[in-house]
């Protein structure tokens, strides 16, 4: 399989995860967000998100002082929008534990409609990153649906899932393998291949050594199968990158 090595995901990660702490920006500011106080009028969803959002995904710390207002703003975005604006609002409401199951299930419905249809060219890696965000905030039930997406992914979606799979193989190999075992062997290999390929550049040698050691420690057929697929994904990524033309020399 030839991989198209891009840097879209890296740029996306910095832009997408920034929306998560939208309520934190209001603490101590005393400023009014880009929306009416009663949330009865039309709002500018992008303005709301830009004004209120800052900070990385993994440092989310809900603050009771502004949580209620953040929820009202997000509910207004959710009511008045469709597409990705609505998904962002749904995701953030889930992170704030506002109707968590309802909002999580809406994201999963979008995800399943994308990755399980025959033509998945419209799959959006941002939905994958939203689900990964929920998983990283302790919602472990999200892992299986995210792994399931690896069976049908390509392009930018693969670049979103591959690094997450690799990270879990390094940090949580037993959980990963336990969920992996619920898939047929061929699909297990496809999922682990993506982990080995990461975002198309393959695994750094130290990471690959760690992952393979983890899988040896887990042992048994599923872990051994996954280890073979990780090595294959990393090797295929290396081979694809070696076919790229050399970079042009810099001009002085």
N, C-alpha and C positions, 0 to 999 in steps of 0.2 A: 504494500500500500504506500503510495506517495503522499507525503504530508506537505501542506502549504504552511510554511513557517511565517507567521505574522506576529506583530506585537499589539494587535488590537485588544486582546484580553488584558494585557498589562495596563494599557491606558484606561480600559473600561473599569478595571478594579478600583483605580484611584478615584474615578468619577462616580461610579455607581455606589460604592460603599459609603461615600460621603453623605448620602441622604439619610443615613440611619439615625443620626443624632439630631434630628430636626428640632426636637423640643429643648435640647440643651442650650441652644443659642439664646433662648429667651430668658435664661436665669440671670437675674440682676440687671438686665438691660433696660427694663422699663419701657421698651419700645413696642409698638403695635405691629403685628405681622401683617403680611399682605393678604388680608381677608377681613371682612366686617366682623365685629365682635360677636354678633348673634349668628353668624354663618348662614344667614338667610338669603343673601344676595349671591350673584355669580362671583366666583373667585378666579384668580389667576393661579392655576396649580403650580406652574413652573416658578412663578414668583414666590409663592409660599415655600416651596422646597428650597429654592436658592437662599431665601432670607433666613430660614430657620435651621438649615442643615449644616453640620460640620462634624468632623471627627471620624476616626476609623471605626469599622464595624465592631471590632473586638473590645472596644472600650466603652460600649454602651452602658450607662448607669442611669436608669430612670430616676427622675427627681419629682417627688410628690408635688412640689410647689408649682410646677408648670405642666404636669402630666395631663390634667383635665383640659387645658387649652389645646395642647398638642392633639389630644384625641378628637376634640371638636373640629379642629382644622382638617385633620385627616379624614374624618367622616364626611366633611363637606366635599373634599376632593373626590372621595369614593362615590358620593351621590351624584356628582355633576360630571364625571368623566368616565371614559372607556379606555381600552388599550393600556399602554404602559403606565400612564399617569394613575389609573385606577389600581394597577398591580402594585405600584410603589406604595400607595396609600394602604392597600390591603396588607402588604408585607409589614409596614411599620406598625400598623394596628396590632398585628399578630405579635410583633416583638414587644409591644407594650402590654401584652396579655389582655387586650380588649377584644372580647369575643374570639379568643384564640382559635378554637376549633373551627368556627365558621370561616374565619379569614384564611387559616391554613388550608382548609378544604377548597376554598376558591382558587388558591394558588396551585394546589395539586390538580384541580380540574383542568386548568390551563395547561399544566405540564403534561398530563396524560393525553390531552387532546393533541399536543404537539408531538411527543416522542413515540406515541403508539400508532399514529396514522401511517399509511403506506408511504406517502410523500411528506417527508419532514423538512422540506426546504425552508419552511417558515418558522422553524424552531428558533427561539430567541434565547441566547445565552444569559440574558438578564434574569429570566425566570429561574434558570438554574442557580444563578448567584443568590437570588432571594431565598430559595429553598436551602442552599448551603448556609446562608446566614442564620436561618432558623435552627439548623442542626448545630451550628457552632454556639448557639445560645442555649443549648441543653435539650433541644427537642429531638431526641434520639430516633423517634419513629420516622423521621424524614430520611434516614440513611437509605432504606430500601428503595423508595421511589427515585432517589438521586442515582443510585447504582443502576436501576433499571434503565435510566436514560442513556447509559453508556452502550446499550445494545443497538441503538439506532442513531447514534450521534455522528456528526461529520462537521468539518470546517470549524467555525467559531465556537460551536457548542462543544466539540471535542476539546478545544483549547481551554474551555471553562471547566470541564469535568476532569480532564487528565491531571492537572495539578492538585485538585482536591482529592482524587483517588490516591495519588502518590503521598500526599500529606497524611491521609488516614492509614496507609500502609506503614508509614513511619511511626505514627503516634498511637494508633488504635488498631493494630493488626488483628487482634482476636475478635473484636467487634466486626471489623471489615470481613474477615473470613467467615464468621458465623452467618452474616447476612448473605454473603456471596454463595454459601452452600445451598441457599434456597433457589438458585438459578440452575438451569441445565448446564452441563460441562462446557458446551460451545460458547454459551453466553458468559460463563465465568472467565473464559480465556479472553473474550472480547473486552470485558471490563478491565481486567488486569493489564491487557495490552495498552489500553489508554493510559493507565497509571505509569507504565514504563515509558511511554512516549511523552508524558506530561503535556506541555503546550506545543509540542512539535519539535522541541529541541532535545528531547531525551532527558534522562535523569543524570544529575551530577554524580560522578563516581562514588563519592562518600555516601550520598543518599541511596544509591543502588545497593551498596554494600550493606547499609543498615536495613533496608527493606528485605533483602534476601536473607539476612540473618534473622530478622523477625519471623519470616515465613518458615524458615527451618525450625525455629523454636515452636511455632504452632504445630507444624507437622501434618501428616495425613494427606490424603489425595487432593483435597481442595487447595490447601496451601501450596503443595508441590506443583499443581497445575498452574496456580497463579504465579508462582516464581518463574516458571518457564515462559509464561506470557509476558511478564514484566521484562525479562531479558530480551525477548523478541521485540517488544515495543521500543525499548531503548535502542536496540541494534538497528531496527528499521528507521528510527528517527535519525540516528547517526548516518546511515546510508543515504537517506534523503537529503540531509544537509550537505553531505560531501558532493552531491551532484549540483549544488548551487554554483553559479559562476563566481570567480574570485571578486572581491570588492575592488572598486576602482581606486587607484592611488589618490591620496589627498593632494589637492593643489596648494602650493605654497603661496 
